[in-house]
Amino acid sequence: MDIHVLHQQGQSIRRIAKTLGVSRNTVRVYLRNKDRLPVYPERQSRPSKLDPYYDYL
């Protein structure tokens, strides 16, 4: 379901968040930016602390 459609149907931000399994702040961000989706920077992976021990494990 689209957040905008649910909001136009009269559902509250809290109910939309619960239905979709996202936070209320996420719903607010999508409702504020009707014409575009929010852009988040890509997360960079980092090495695990266990990497040196994988051969042993």
PDBQT receptor file of N, H, CA, C and O in Angstrom, charges set to zero:
ATOM      1  N   MET A   1       0.833  -1.186   0.000  1.00  0.00    +0.000 N 
ATOM      2  CA  MET A   1       0.000   0.000   0.000  1.00  0.00    +0.000 C 
ATOM      3  C   MET A   1       0.872   1.242   0.000  1.00  0.00    +0.000 C 
ATOM      4  O   MET A   1       1.980   1.240   0.537  1.00  0.00    +0.000 OA
ATOM      5  N   ASP A   2       0.373   2.271  -0.591  1.00  0.00    +0.000 N 
ATOM      6  H   ASP A   2      -0.527   2.273  -1.027  1.00  0.00    +0.000 HD
ATOM      7  CA  ASP A   2       1.081   3.542  -0.656  1.00  0.00    +0.000 C 
ATOM      8  C   ASP A   2       0.691   4.405   0.542  1.00  0.00    +0.000 C 
ATOM      9  O   ASP A   2      -0.480   4.473   0.916  1.00  0.00    +0.000 OA
ATOM     10  N   ILE A   3       1.666   5.051   1.129  1.00  0.00    +0.000 N 
ATOM     11  H   ILE A   3       2.617   4.996   0.825  1.00  0.00    +0.000 HD
ATOM     12  CA  ILE A   3       1.425   5.896   2.294  1.00  0.00    +0.000 C 
ATOM     13  C   ILE A   3       0.454   7.015   1.953  1.00  0.00    +0.000 C 
ATOM     14  O   ILE A   3      -0.419   7.345   2.755  1.00  0.00    +0.000 OA
ATOM     15  N   HIS A   4       0.598   7.600   0.771  1.00  0.00    +0.000 N 
ATOM     16  H   HIS A   4       1.308   7.331   0.120  1.00  0.00    +0.000 HD
ATOM     17  CA  HIS A   4      -0.270   8.710   0.376  1.00  0.00    +0.000 C 
ATOM     18  C   HIS A   4      -1.717   8.255   0.211  1.00  0.00    +0.000 C 
ATOM     19  O   HIS A   4      -2.642   8.987   0.566  1.00  0.00    +0.000 OA
ATOM     20  N   VAL A   5      -1.915   7.071  -0.316  1.00  0.00    +0.000 N 
ATOM     21  H   VAL A   5      -1.164   6.476  -0.604  1.00  0.00    +0.000 HD
ATOM     22  CA  VAL A   5      -3.273   6.545  -0.501  1.00  0.00    +0.000 C 
ATOM     23  C   VAL A   5      -3.932   6.318   0.851  1.00  0.00    +0.000 C 
ATOM     24  O   VAL A   5      -5.089   6.685   1.054  1.00  0.00    +0.000 OA
ATOM     25  N   LEU A   6      -3.195   5.713   1.773  1.00  0.00    +0.000 N 
ATOM     26  H   LEU A   6      -2.255   5.414   1.609  1.00  0.00    +0.000 HD
ATOM     27  CA  LEU A   6      -3.750   5.460   3.104  1.00  0.00    +0.000 C 
ATOM     28  C   LEU A   6      -4.087   6.766   3.814  1.00  0.00    +0.000 C 
ATOM     29  O   LEU A   6      -5.103   6.853   4.504  1.00  0.00    +0.000 OA
ATOM     30  N   HIS A   7      -3.252   7.767   3.651  1.00  0.00    +0.000 N 
ATOM     31  H   HIS A   7      -2.427   7.697   3.091  1.00  0.00    +0.000 HD
ATOM     32  CA  HIS A   7      -3.503   9.057   4.293  1.00  0.00    +0.000 C 
ATOM     33  C   HIS A   7      -4.721   9.740   3.680  1.00  0.00    +0.000 C 
ATOM     34  O   HIS A   7      -5.506  10.364   4.395  1.00  0.00    +0.000 OA
ATOM     35  N   GLN A   8      -4.886   9.626   2.360  1.00  0.00    +0.000 N 
ATOM     36  H   GLN A   8      -4.249   9.119   1.780  1.00  0.00    +0.000 HD
ATOM     37  CA  GLN A   8      -6.055  10.215   1.700  1.00  0.00    +0.000 C 
ATOM     38  C   GLN A   8      -7.338   9.507   2.112  1.00  0.00    +0.000 C 
ATOM     39  O   GLN A   8      -8.415  10.102   2.083  1.00  0.00    +0.000 OA
ATOM     40  N   GLN A   9      -7.228   8.244   2.494  1.00  0.00    +0.000 N 
ATOM     41  H   GLN A   9      -6.353   7.761   2.518  1.00  0.00    +0.000 HD
ATOM     42  CA  GLN A   9      -8.393   7.498   2.964  1.00  0.00    +0.000 C 
ATOM     43  C   GLN A   9      -8.770   7.870   4.392  1.00  0.00    +0.000 C 
ATOM     44  O   GLN A   9      -9.770   7.385   4.922  1.00  0.00    +0.000 OA
ATOM     45  N   GLY A  10      -7.971   8.728   5.012  1.00  0.00    +0.000 N 
ATOM     46  H   GLY A  10      -7.159   9.122   4.582  1.00  0.00    +0.000 HD
ATOM     47  CA  GLY A  10      -8.295   9.215   6.342  1.00  0.00    +0.000 C 
ATOM     48  C   GLY A  10      -7.606   8.493   7.480  1.00  0.00    +0.000 C 
ATOM     49  O   GLY A  10      -7.915   8.739   8.646  1.00  0.00    +0.000 OA
ATOM     50  N   GLN A  11      -6.681   7.609   7.164  1.00  0.00    +0.000 N 
ATOM     51  H   GLN A  11      -6.430   7.409   6.217  1.00  0.00    +0.000 HD
ATOM     52  CA  GLN A  11      -5.987   6.893   8.227  1.00  0.00    +0.000 C 
ATOM     53  C   GLN A  11      -4.960   7.807   8.886  1.00  0.00    +0.000 C 
ATOM     54  O   GLN A  11      -4.357   8.661   8.234  1.00  0.00    +0.000 OA
ATOM     55  N   SER A  12      -4.774   7.615  10.175  1.00  0.00    +0.000 N 
ATOM     56  H   SER A  12      -5.263   6.921  10.704  1.00  0.00    +0.000 HD
ATOM     57  CA  SER A  12      -3.817   8.434  10.913  1.00  0.00    +0.000 C 
ATOM     58  C   SER A  12      -2.390   7.984  10.629  1.00  0.00    +0.000 C 
ATOM     59  O   SER A  12      -2.151   6.883  10.132  1.00  0.00    +0.000 OA
ATOM     60  N   ILE A  13      -1.458   8.856  10.955  1.00  0.00    +0.000 N 
ATOM     61  H   ILE A  13      -1.652   9.750  11.359  1.00  0.00    +0.000 HD
ATOM     62  CA  ILE A  13      -0.044   8.536  10.756  1.00  0.00    +0.000 C 
ATOM     63  C   ILE A  13       0.329   7.320  11.589  1.00  0.00    +0.000 C 
ATOM     64  O   ILE A  13       1.077   6.453  11.137  1.00  0.00    +0.000 OA
ATOM     65  N   ARG A  14      -0.194   7.261  12.804  1.00  0.00    +0.000 N 
ATOM     66  H   ARG A  14      -0.801   7.965  13.171  1.00  0.00    +0.000 HD
ATOM     67  CA  ARG A  14       0.106   6.130  13.687  1.00  0.00    +0.000 C 
ATOM     68  C   ARG A  14      -0.391   4.813  13.092  1.00  0.00    +0.000 C 
ATOM     69  O   ARG A  14       0.320   3.809  13.116  1.00  0.00    +0.000 OA
ATOM     70  N   ARG A  15      -1.606   4.821  12.560  1.00  0.00    +0.000 N 
ATOM     71  H   ARG A  15      -2.184   5.637  12.539  1.00  0.00    +0.000 HD
ATOM     72  CA  ARG A  15      -2.163   3.595  11.982  1.00  0.00    +0.000 C 
ATOM     73  C   ARG A  15      -1.408   3.183  10.721  1.00  0.00    +0.000 C 
ATOM     74  O   ARG A  15      -1.162   1.996  10.505  1.00  0.00    +0.000 OA
ATOM     75  N   ILE A  16      -1.039   4.154   9.893  1.00  0.00    +0.000 N 
ATOM     76  H   ILE A  16      -1.238   5.118  10.069  1.00  0.00    +0.000 HD
ATOM     77  CA  ILE A  16      -0.271   3.855   8.680  1.00  0.00    +0.000 C 
ATOM     78  C   ILE A  16       1.057   3.219   9.061  1.00  0.00    +0.000 C 
ATOM     79  O   ILE A  16       1.467   2.224   8.464  1.00  0.00    +0.000 OA
ATOM     80  N   ALA A  17       1.730   3.792  10.058  1.00  0.00    +0.000 N 
ATOM     81  H   ALA A  17       1.396   4.600  10.543  1.00  0.00    +0.000 HD
ATOM     82  CA  ALA A  17       3.020   3.261  10.496  1.00  0.00    +0.000 C 
ATOM     83  C   ALA A  17       2.872   1.838  11.010  1.00  0.00    +0.000 C 
ATOM     84  O   ALA A  17       3.698   0.978  10.702  1.00  0.00    +0.000 OA
ATOM     85  N   LYS A  18       1.841   1.585  11.780  1.00  0.00    +0.000 N 
ATOM     86  H   LYS A  18       1.170   2.283  12.030  1.00  0.00    +0.000 HD
ATOM     87  CA  LYS A  18       1.621   0.241  12.330  1.00  0.00    +0.000 C 
ATOM     88  C   LYS A  18       1.285  -0.753  11.229  1.00  0.00    +0.000 C 
ATOM     89  O   LYS A  18       1.760  -1.888  11.249  1.00  0.00    +0.000 OA
ATOM     90  N   THR A  19       0.471  -0.334  10.269  1.00  0.00    +0.000 N 
ATOM     91  H   THR A  19       0.085   0.588  10.252  1.00  0.00    +0.000 HD
ATOM     92  CA  THR A  19       0.081  -1.214   9.163  1.00  0.00    +0.000 C 
ATOM     93  C   THR A  19       1.277  -1.606   8.308  1.00  0.00    +0.000 C 
ATOM     94  O   THR A  19       1.412  -2.765   7.916  1.00  0.00    +0.000 OA
ATOM     95  N   LEU A  20       2.143  -0.640   8.019  1.00  0.00    +0.000 N 
ATOM     96  H   LEU A  20       2.033   0.301   8.338  1.00  0.00    +0.000 HD
ATOM     97  CA  LEU A  20       3.273  -0.881   7.124  1.00  0.00    +0.000 C 
ATOM     98  C   LEU A  20       4.530  -1.343   7.849  1.00  0.00    +0.000 C 
ATOM     99  O   LEU A  20       5.492  -1.767   7.209  1.00  0.00    +0.000 OA
ATOM    100  N   GLY A  21       4.530  -1.265   9.172  1.00  0.00    +0.000 N 
ATOM    101  H   GLY A  21       3.748  -0.921   9.691  1.00  0.00    +0.000 HD
ATOM    102  CA  GLY A  21       5.689  -1.709   9.933  1.00  0.00    +0.000 C 
ATOM    103  C   GLY A  21       6.869  -0.760   9.861  1.00  0.00    +0.000 C 
ATOM    104  O   GLY A  21       8.023  -1.188   9.868  1.00  0.00    +0.000 OA
ATOM    105  N   VAL A  22       6.574   0.537   9.792  1.00  0.00    +0.000 N 
ATOM    106  H   VAL A  22       5.636   0.885   9.786  1.00  0.00    +0.000 HD
ATOM    107  CA  VAL A  22       7.631   1.550   9.770  1.00  0.00    +0.000 C 
ATOM    108  C   VAL A  22       7.368   2.534  10.909  1.00  0.00    +0.000 C 
ATOM    109  O   VAL A  22       6.311   2.496  11.538  1.00  0.00    +0.000 OA
ATOM    110  N   SER A  23       8.330   3.408  11.169  1.00  0.00    +0.000 N 
ATOM    111  H   SER A  23       9.189   3.438  10.659  1.00  0.00    +0.000 HD
ATOM    112  CA  SER A  23       8.151   4.381  12.243  1.00  0.00    +0.000 C 
ATOM    113  C   SER A  23       7.244   5.522  11.781  1.00  0.00    +0.000 C 
ATOM    114  O   SER A  23       7.070   5.758  10.586  1.00  0.00    +0.000 OA
ATOM    115  N   ARG A  24       6.679   6.213  12.751  1.00  0.00    +0.000 N 
ATOM    116  H   ARG A  24       6.820   6.021  13.722  1.00  0.00    +0.000 HD
ATOM    117  CA  ARG A  24       5.822   7.355  12.425  1.00  0.00    +0.000 C 
ATOM    118  C   ARG A  24       6.613   8.451  11.736  1.00  0.00    +0.000 C 
ATOM    119  O   ARG A  24       6.092   9.143  10.860  1.00  0.00    +0.000 OA
ATOM    120  N   ASN A  25       7.875   8.613  12.130  1.00  0.00    +0.000 N 
ATOM    121  H   ASN A  25       8.298   8.051  12.842  1.00  0.00    +0.000 HD
ATOM    122  CA  ASN A  25       8.702   9.629  11.476  1.00  0.00    +0.000 C 
ATOM    123  C   ASN A  25       8.912   9.311  10.002  1.00  0.00    +0.000 C 
ATOM    124  O   ASN A  25       8.954  10.222   9.175  1.00  0.00    +0.000 OA
ATOM    125  N   THR A  26       9.042   8.038   9.666  1.00  0.00    +0.000 N 
ATOM    126  H   THR A  26       9.008   7.299  10.338  1.00  0.00    +0.000 HD
ATOM    127  CA  THR A  26       9.186   7.644   8.263  1.00  0.00    +0.000 C 
ATOM    128  C   THR A  26       7.934   8.017   7.482  1.00  0.00    +0.000 C 
ATOM    129  O   THR A  26       8.026   8.522   6.363  1.00  0.00    +0.000 OA
ATOM    130  N   VAL A  27       6.778   7.776   8.058  1.00  0.00    +0.000 N 
ATOM    131  H   VAL A  27       6.703   7.366   8.967  1.00  0.00    +0.000 HD
ATOM    132  CA  VAL A  27       5.518   8.139   7.398  1.00  0.00    +0.000 C 
ATOM    133  C   VAL A  27       5.461   9.646   7.192  1.00  0.00    +0.000 C 
ATOM    134  O   VAL A  27       5.058  10.111   6.126  1.00  0.00    +0.000 OA
ATOM    135  N   ARG A  28       5.858  10.407   8.195  1.00  0.00    +0.000 N 
ATOM    136  H   ARG A  28       6.185  10.029   9.061  1.00  0.00    +0.000 HD
ATOM    137  CA  ARG A  28       5.845  11.870   8.069  1.00  0.00    +0.000 C 
ATOM    138  C   ARG A  28       6.766  12.351   6.954  1.00  0.00    +0.000 C 
ATOM    139  O   ARG A  28       6.412  13.257   6.200  1.00  0.00    +0.000 OA
ATOM    140  N   VAL A  29       7.945  11.747   6.848  1.00  0.00    +0.000 N 
ATOM    141  H   VAL A  29       8.233  11.010   7.461  1.00  0.00    +0.000 HD
ATOM    142  CA  VAL A  29       8.894  12.137   5.801  1.00  0.00    +0.000 C 
ATOM    143  C   VAL A  29       8.279  11.896   4.428  1.00  0.00    +0.000 C 
ATOM    144  O   VAL A  29       8.374  12.754   3.550  1.00  0.00    +0.000 OA
ATOM    145  N   TYR A  30       7.648  10.740   4.231  1.00  0.00    +0.000 N 
ATOM    146  H   TYR A  30       7.571  10.043   4.944  1.00  0.00    +0.000 HD
ATOM    147  CA  TYR A  30       7.039  10.436   2.938  1.00  0.00    +0.000 C 
ATOM    148  C   TYR A  30       5.859  11.359   2.651  1.00  0.00    +0.000 C 
ATOM    149  O   TYR A  30       5.641  11.730   1.498  1.00  0.00    +0.000 OA
ATOM    150  N   LEU A  31       5.101  11.733   3.667  1.00  0.00    +0.000 N 
ATOM    151  H   LEU A  31       5.278  11.432   4.604  1.00  0.00    +0.000 HD
ATOM    152  CA  LEU A  31       3.968  12.626   3.437  1.00  0.00    +0.000 C 
ATOM    153  C   LEU A  31       4.427  14.047   3.120  1.00  0.00    +0.000 C 
ATOM    154  O   LEU A  31       3.775  14.746   2.346  1.00  0.00    +0.000 OA
ATOM    155  N   ARG A  32       5.536  14.478   3.707  1.00  0.00    +0.000 N 
ATOM    156  H   ARG A  32       6.066  13.909   4.336  1.00  0.00    +0.000 HD
ATOM    157  CA  ARG A  32       6.065  15.816   3.413  1.00  0.00    +0.000 C 
ATOM    158  C   ARG A  32       6.599  15.906   1.994  1.00  0.00    +0.000 C 
ATOM    159  O   ARG A  32       6.470  16.948   1.350  1.00  0.00    +0.000 OA
ATOM    160  N   ASN A  33       7.191  14.838   1.502  1.00  0.00    +0.000 N 
ATOM    161  H   ASN A  33       7.296  13.992   2.025  1.00  0.00    +0.000 HD
ATOM    162  CA  ASN A  33       7.804  14.822   0.171  1.00  0.00    +0.000 C 
ATOM    163  C   ASN A  33       6.894  14.092  -0.805  1.00  0.00    +0.000 C 
ATOM    164  O   ASN A  33       7.179  12.962  -1.204  1.00  0.00    +0.000 OA
ATOM    165  N   LYS A  34       5.812  14.731  -1.183  1.00  0.00    +0.000 N 
ATOM    166  H   LYS A  34       5.581  15.649  -0.859  1.00  0.00    +0.000 HD
ATOM    167  CA  LYS A  34       4.835  14.076  -2.053  1.00  0.00    +0.000 C 
ATOM    168  C   LYS A  34       5.383  13.780  -3.440  1.00  0.00    +0.000 C 
ATOM    169  O   LYS A  34       5.048  12.756  -4.035  1.00  0.00    +0.000 OA
ATOM    170  N   ASP A  35       6.222  14.666  -3.957  1.00  0.00    +0.000 N 
ATOM    171  H   ASP A  35       6.494  15.498  -3.473  1.00  0.00    +0.000 HD
ATOM    172  CA  ASP A  35       6.674  14.512  -5.332  1.00  0.00    +0.000 C 
ATOM    173  C   ASP A  35       7.910  13.634  -5.473  1.00  0.00    +0.000 C 
ATOM    174  O   ASP A  35       8.206  13.168  -6.573  1.00  0.00    +0.000 OA
ATOM    175  N   ARG A  36       8.641  13.395  -4.378  1.00  0.00    +0.000 N 
ATOM    176  H   ARG A  36       8.400  13.773  -3.485  1.00  0.00    +0.000 HD
ATOM    177  CA  ARG A  36       9.851  12.575  -4.495  1.00  0.00    +0.000 C 
ATOM    178  C   ARG A  36      10.060  11.775  -3.217  1.00  0.00    +0.000 C 
ATOM    179  O   ARG A  36       9.576  12.141  -2.146  1.00  0.00    +0.000 OA
ATOM    180  N   LEU A  37      10.779  10.695  -3.353  1.00  0.00    +0.000 N 
ATOM    181  H   LEU A  37      11.173  10.397  -4.223  1.00  0.00    +0.000 HD
ATOM    182  CA  LEU A  37      11.093   9.858  -2.204  1.00  0.00    +0.000 C 
ATOM    183  C   LEU A  37      12.298  10.426  -1.471  1.00  0.00    +0.000 C 
ATOM    184  O   LEU A  37      13.150  11.061  -2.093  1.00  0.00    +0.000 OA
ATOM    185  N   PRO A  38      12.387  10.213  -0.173  1.00  0.00    +0.000 N 
ATOM    186  CA  PRO A  38      13.559  10.708   0.548  1.00  0.00    +0.000 C 
ATOM    187  C   PRO A  38      14.824   9.997   0.095  1.00  0.00    +0.000 C 
ATOM    188  O   PRO A  38      14.804   8.814  -0.244  1.00  0.00    +0.000 OA
ATOM    189  N   VAL A  39      15.914  10.731   0.097  1.00  0.00    +0.000 N 
ATOM    190  H   VAL A  39      15.930  11.692   0.373  1.00  0.00    +0.000 HD
ATOM    191  CA  VAL A  39      17.192  10.176  -0.345  1.00  0.00    +0.000 C 
ATOM    192  C   VAL A  39      18.094  10.029   0.874  1.00  0.00    +0.000 C 
ATOM    193  O   VAL A  39      18.351  10.990   1.599  1.00  0.00    +0.000 OA
ATOM    194  N   TYR A  40      18.563   8.819   1.077  1.00  0.00    +0.000 N 
ATOM    195  H   TYR A  40      18.354   8.038   0.488  1.00  0.00    +0.000 HD
ATOM    196  CA  TYR A  40      19.458   8.545   2.186  1.00  0.00    +0.000 C 
ATOM    197  C   TYR A  40      20.801   8.113   1.632  1.00  0.00    +0.000 C 
ATOM    198  O   TYR A  40      20.853   7.437   0.605  1.00  0.00    +0.000 OA
ATOM    199  N   PRO A  41      21.890   8.490   2.290  1.00  0.00    +0.000 N 
ATOM    200  CA  PRO A  41      23.207   8.058   1.804  1.00  0.00    +0.000 C 
ATOM    201  C   PRO A  41      23.362   6.547   1.955  1.00  0.00    +0.000 C 
ATOM    202  O   PRO A  41      22.823   5.935   2.877  1.00  0.00    +0.000 OA
ATOM    203  N   GLU A  42      24.108   5.968   1.031  1.00  0.00    +0.000 N 
ATOM    204  H   GLU A  42      24.546   6.465   0.281  1.00  0.00    +0.000 HD
ATOM    205  CA  GLU A  42      24.323   4.526   1.066  1.00  0.00    +0.000 C 
ATOM    206  C   GLU A  42      25.233   4.179   2.237  1.00  0.00    +0.000 C 
ATOM    207  O   GLU A  42      26.253   4.831   2.463  1.00  0.00    +0.000 OA
ATOM    208  N   ARG A  43      24.854   3.161   2.965  1.00  0.00    +0.000 N 
ATOM    209  H   ARG A  43      24.026   2.632   2.781  1.00  0.00    +0.000 HD
ATOM    210  CA  ARG A  43      25.656   2.746   4.112  1.00  0.00    +0.000 C 
ATOM    211  C   ARG A  43      26.865   1.960   3.649  1.00  0.00    +0.000 C 
ATOM    212  O   ARG A  43      26.786   1.132   2.742  1.00  0.00    +0.000 OA
ATOM    213  N   GLN A  44      27.974   2.238   4.287  1.00  0.00    +0.000 N 
ATOM    214  H   GLN A  44      28.038   2.911   5.024  1.00  0.00    +0.000 HD
ATOM    215  CA  GLN A  44      29.194   1.518   3.955  1.00  0.00    +0.000 C 
ATOM    216  C   GLN A  44      29.381   0.383   4.954  1.00  0.00    +0.000 C 
ATOM    217  O   GLN A  44      29.164   0.545   6.155  1.00  0.00    +0.000 OA
ATOM    218  N   SER A  45      29.784  -0.756   4.435  1.00  0.00    +0.000 N 
ATOM    219  H   SER A  45      29.961  -0.888   3.459  1.00  0.00    +0.000 HD
ATOM    220  CA  SER A  45      30.005  -1.886   5.323  1.00  0.00    +0.000 C 
ATOM    221  C   SER A  45      31.375  -1.758   5.969  1.00  0.00    +0.000 C 
ATOM    222  O   SER A  45      32.286  -1.147   5.411  1.00  0.00    +0.000 OA
ATOM    223  N   ARG A  46      31.503  -2.334   7.131  1.00  0.00    +0.000 N 
ATOM    224  H   ARG A  46      30.763  -2.831   7.584  1.00  0.00    +0.000 HD
ATOM    225  CA  ARG A  46      32.786  -2.318   7.816  1.00  0.00    +0.000 C 
ATOM    226  C   ARG A  46      33.150  -3.748   8.174  1.00  0.00    +0.000 C 
ATOM    227  O   ARG A  46      32.268  -4.600   8.288  1.00  0.00    +0.000 OA
ATOM    228  N   PRO A  47      34.414  -4.019   8.350  1.00  0.00    +0.000 N 
ATOM    229  CA  PRO A  47      34.821  -5.391   8.652  1.00  0.00    +0.000 C 
ATOM    230  C   PRO A  47      34.340  -5.812  10.037  1.00  0.00    +0.000 C 
ATOM    231  O   PRO A  47      34.222  -4.995  10.950  1.00  0.00    +0.000 OA
ATOM    232  N   SER A  48      34.071  -7.080  10.166  1.00  0.00    +0.000 N 
ATOM    233  H   SER A  48      34.167  -7.744   9.424  1.00  0.00    +0.000 HD
ATOM    234  CA  SER A  48      33.642  -7.636  11.439  1.00  0.00    +0.000 C 
ATOM    235  C   SER A  48      34.844  -7.815  12.355  1.00  0.00    +0.000 C 
ATOM    236  O   SER A  48      35.964  -8.021  11.888  1.00  0.00    +0.000 OA
ATOM    237  N   LYS A  49      34.610  -7.738  13.643  1.00  0.00    +0.000 N 
ATOM    238  H   LYS A  49      33.700  -7.571  14.022  1.00  0.00    +0.000 HD
ATOM    239  CA  LYS A  49      35.685  -7.988  14.601  1.00  0.00    +0.000 C 
ATOM    240  C   LYS A  49      36.104  -9.455  14.585  1.00  0.00    +0.000 C 
ATOM    241  O   LYS A  49      37.188  -9.803  15.053  1.00  0.00    +0.000 OA
ATOM    242  N   LEU A  50      35.244 -10.306  14.047  1.00  0.00    +0.000 N 
ATOM    243  H   LEU A  50      34.364 -10.023  13.666  1.00  0.00    +0.000 HD
ATOM    244  CA  LEU A  50      35.558 -11.733  13.992  1.00  0.00    +0.000 C 
ATOM    245  C   LEU A  50      36.300 -12.133  12.726  1.00  0.00    +0.000 C 
ATOM    246  O   LEU A  50      36.744 -13.276  12.618  1.00  0.00    +0.000 OA
ATOM    247  N   ASP A  51      36.446 -11.236  11.773  1.00  0.00    +0.000 N 
ATOM    248  H   ASP A  51      36.085 -10.307  11.860  1.00  0.00    +0.000 HD
ATOM    249  CA  ASP A  51      37.114 -11.569  10.510  1.00  0.00    +0.000 C 
ATOM    250  C   ASP A  51      38.465 -12.255  10.692  1.00  0.00    +0.000 C 
ATOM    251  O   ASP A  51      38.724 -13.238   9.997  1.00  0.00    +0.000 OA
ATOM    252  N   PRO A  52      39.332 -11.800  11.577  1.00  0.00    +0.000 N 
ATOM    253  CA  PRO A  52      40.632 -12.477  11.710  1.00  0.00    +0.000 C 
ATOM    254  C   PRO A  52      40.520 -13.906  12.241  1.00  0.00    +0.000 C 
ATOM    255  O   PRO A  52      41.469 -14.681  12.117  1.00  0.00    +0.000 OA
ATOM    256  N   TYR A  53      39.396 -14.263  12.822  1.00  0.00    +0.000 N 
ATOM    257  H   TYR A  53      38.625 -13.634  12.924  1.00  0.00    +0.000 HD
ATOM    258  CA  TYR A  53      39.254 -15.563  13.476  1.00  0.00    +0.000 C 
ATOM    259  C   TYR A  53      38.379 -16.551  12.706  1.00  0.00    +0.000 C 
ATOM    260  O   TYR A  53      38.146 -17.660  13.189  1.00  0.00    +0.000 OA
ATOM    261  N   TYR A  54      37.887 -16.177  11.518  1.00  0.00    +0.000 N 
ATOM    262  H   TYR A  54      38.077 -15.276  11.127  1.00  0.00    +0.000 HD
ATOM    263  CA  TYR A  54      36.989 -17.059  10.775  1.00  0.00    +0.000 C 
ATOM    264  C   TYR A  54      37.632 -18.395  10.425  1.00  0.00    +0.000 C 
ATOM    265  O   TYR A  54      36.952 -19.422  10.442  1.00  0.00    +0.000 OA
ATOM    266  N   ASP A  55      38.904 -18.408  10.112  1.00  0.00    +0.000 N 
ATOM    267  H   ASP A  55      39.456 -17.575  10.098  1.00  0.00    +0.000 HD
ATOM    268  CA  ASP A  55      39.565 -19.680   9.806  1.00  0.00    +0.000 C 
ATOM    269  C   ASP A  55      39.558 -20.599  11.019  1.00  0.00    +0.000 C 
ATOM    270  O   ASP A  55      39.403 -21.813  10.881  1.00  0.00    +0.000 OA
ATOM    271  N   TYR A  56      39.724 -20.036  12.183  1.00  0.00    +0.000 N 
ATOM    272  H   TYR A  56      39.850 -19.051  12.295  1.00  0.00    +0.000 HD
ATOM    273  CA  TYR A  56      39.743 -20.820  13.414  1.00  0.00    +0.000 C 
ATOM    274  C   TYR A  56      38.349 -21.308  13.785  1.00  0.00    +0.000 C 
ATOM    275  O   TYR A  56      38.175 -22.438  14.240  1.00  0.00    +0.000 OA
ATOM    276  N   LEU A  57      37.366 -20.447  13.584  1.00  0.00    +0.000 N 
ATOM    277  H   LEU A  57      37.507 -19.529  13.214  1.00  0.00    +0.000 HD
ATOM    278  CA  LEU A  57      35.998 -20.794  13.958  1.00  0.00    +0.000 C 
ATOM    279  C   LEU A  57      35.442 -21.796  12.976  1.00  0.00    +0.000 C 
ATOM    280  O   LEU A  57      34.295 -22.222  13.112  1.00  0.00    +0.000 OA
TER     281      LEU A  57
